[in-house]
Amino acid sequence: MPSTATAETLHGFEPYKEKKGEEYMNEEQQQHFRNLLLAWKAELMEEVDRTVTHLKDEAANFPDPADRASQEEEFSLELRTRDRERKLIKKIDATLELIEQDDYGFCEACGVEIGIRRLEARPTATLCVDCKTLAEIKEKQISG
């Protein structure tokens, strides 16, 4: 799968086209999102492999402290990015588990349908737009 997703595709997948009168989160929709999540996870795992290779191949003991510092900063940024992706992989795995349990696509706070378009934009979403908005408002109030 190419890692350059366009506005029309996400991880090489065309957006799901709902059929008139189709039941929400039916087997076909679940399979679409399962495939999308697995492709996304595979992309992230490839990045992890590339990072490990890059860190091994590019590691050098530069005599110049500025060069050494630049390399350390580059590695630090790369590792921080991979840590975020590691957390995302965990979230993808949790989402795949929701699909297996037939709980995918429903808001964990209020139980309403999250919606196909929102899930296309954020396949790991667990809250509907309204509940997510409320959660963000509460977060802003708490953090100031």
C-alpha positions as CSV (number, residue, x, y, z in Angstrom):
1,M,0.0,0.0,0.0
2,P,1.4,3.4,-0.8
3,S,1.8,5.7,2.2
4,T,0.8,8.8,0.3
5,A,-2.9,8.9,1.0
6,T,-4.9,11.4,-1.1
7,A,-8.1,13.2,-0.1
8,E,-10.0,10.5,-1.8
9,T,-8.3,7.5,-0.2
10,L,-7.1,6.6,3.2
11,H,-4.3,4.0,3.4
12,G,-5.1,3.0,-0.2
13,F,-8.8,2.5,0.5
14,E,-11.7,4.2,-1.2
15,P,-14.2,5.7,1.3
16,Y,-17.1,3.4,2.0
17,K,-20.2,4.1,-0.1
18,E,-23.3,3.5,1.9
19,K,-26.2,1.9,0.1
20,K,-29.7,3.2,0.5
21,G,-31.5,1.5,3.4
22,E,-28.3,-0.3,4.5
23,E,-28.1,-1.3,8.2
24,Y,-25.5,0.7,10.2
25,M,-22.3,-1.2,10.9
26,N,-23.3,-4.3,9.0
27,E,-20.7,-7.0,8.1
28,E,-19.6,-5.2,4.9
29,Q,-19.0,-2.0,6.8
30,Q,-17.1,-3.8,9.6
31,Q,-15.0,-5.6,7.0
32,H,-14.2,-2.3,5.3
33,F,-13.0,-0.7,8.6
34,R,-11.2,-3.9,9.6
35,N,-9.2,-3.8,6.3
36,L,-8.5,-0.1,6.7
37,L,-7.3,-0.5,10.2
38,L,-5.1,-3.5,9.4
39,A,-3.5,-1.6,6.4
40,W,-2.9,1.5,8.7
41,K,-1.3,-0.7,11.3
42,A,0.9,-2.4,8.6
43,E,2.1,1.1,7.4
44,L,3.0,2.0,11.0
45,M,4.9,-1.2,11.5
46,E,6.9,-0.6,8.3
47,E,7.8,2.8,9.7
48,V,9.0,1.2,12.9
49,D,11.2,-1.2,10.9
50,R,12.6,1.7,8.8
51,T,13.4,3.6,12.0
52,V,15.3,0.7,13.5
53,T,17.3,0.3,10.3
54,H,17.9,4.1,10.1
55,L,19.1,4.3,13.7
56,K,21.5,1.4,13.2
57,D,22.8,2.6,9.8
58,E,23.1,6.3,10.6
59,A,24.6,6.0,14.1
60,A,28.0,7.5,14.0
61,N,30.3,8.9,16.6
62,F,31.0,12.3,15.2
63,P,34.1,14.0,16.7
64,D,32.4,17.4,16.4
65,P,30.0,18.0,19.3
66,A,27.6,20.1,17.1
67,D,27.3,17.2,14.6
68,R,26.8,14.7,17.4
69,A,24.1,17.0,19.0
70,S,22.3,17.3,15.6
71,Q,22.3,13.6,15.2
72,E,21.0,13.1,18.8
73,E,18.2,15.6,18.2
74,E,17.2,13.9,14.9
75,F,17.2,10.5,16.6
76,S,15.2,11.9,19.6
77,L,12.5,13.4,17.3
78,E,12.3,10.1,15.3
79,L,11.9,8.1,18.5
80,R,9.3,10.5,19.9
81,T,7.3,10.1,16.6
82,R,7.6,6.3,16.8
83,D,6.4,6.4,20.4
84,R,3.3,8.2,19.3
85,E,2.8,5.7,16.6
86,R,3.2,2.8,19.1
87,K,0.4,4.3,21.1
88,L,-1.7,4.6,17.9
89,I,-1.0,0.9,17.1
90,K,-2.4,0.0,20.6
91,K,-5.5,2.1,19.8
92,I,-5.9,0.4,16.4
93,D,-5.7,-3.0,18.2
94,A,-8.3,-1.9,20.7
95,T,-10.5,-0.7,17.8
96,L,-10.1,-4.1,16.0
97,E,-11.2,-5.7,19.2
98,L,-14.4,-3.5,19.2
99,I,-15.1,-4.7,15.7
100,E,-14.8,-8.3,16.8
101,Q,-17.2,-7.7,19.7
102,D,-19.7,-5.9,17.4
103,D,-19.3,-2.7,19.4
104,Y,-17.5,-0.7,16.8
105,G,-19.1,2.5,15.4
106,F,-21.1,3.4,18.5
107,C,-20.3,6.2,21.0
108,E,-18.9,4.8,24.2
109,A,-20.4,7.7,26.2
110,C,-24.0,7.9,24.8
111,G,-24.3,4.9,22.6
112,V,-25.4,6.6,19.4
113,E,-24.0,5.9,16.0
114,I,-20.7,7.7,15.4
115,G,-21.3,7.7,11.7
116,I,-19.5,6.3,8.7
117,R,-18.0,9.7,7.6
118,R,-16.5,10.4,11.0
119,L,-15.1,6.9,11.2
120,E,-13.6,7.3,7.7
121,A,-11.9,10.5,8.9
122,R,-10.8,8.9,12.3
123,P,-11.2,5.1,12.2
124,T,-10.2,4.9,15.9
125,A,-12.9,7.3,17.1
126,T,-14.8,6.1,20.1
127,L,-17.0,9.2,20.7
128,C,-19.6,10.8,18.5
129,V,-19.0,14.4,17.5
130,D,-21.2,15.8,20.3
131,C,-19.6,13.8,23.1
132,K,-16.1,14.6,21.8
133,T,-16.9,18.3,21.7
134,L,-18.2,18.1,25.3
135,A,-15.0,16.2,26.4
136,E,-12.8,18.8,24.7
137,I,-14.7,21.7,26.4
138,K,-14.3,19.9,29.8
139,E,-10.6,19.4,29.1
140,K,-10.1,23.0,28.4
141,Q,-11.9,24.0,31.6
142,I,-9.8,21.7,33.7
143,S,-6.5,22.6,32.1
144,G,-7.3,26.3,32.0
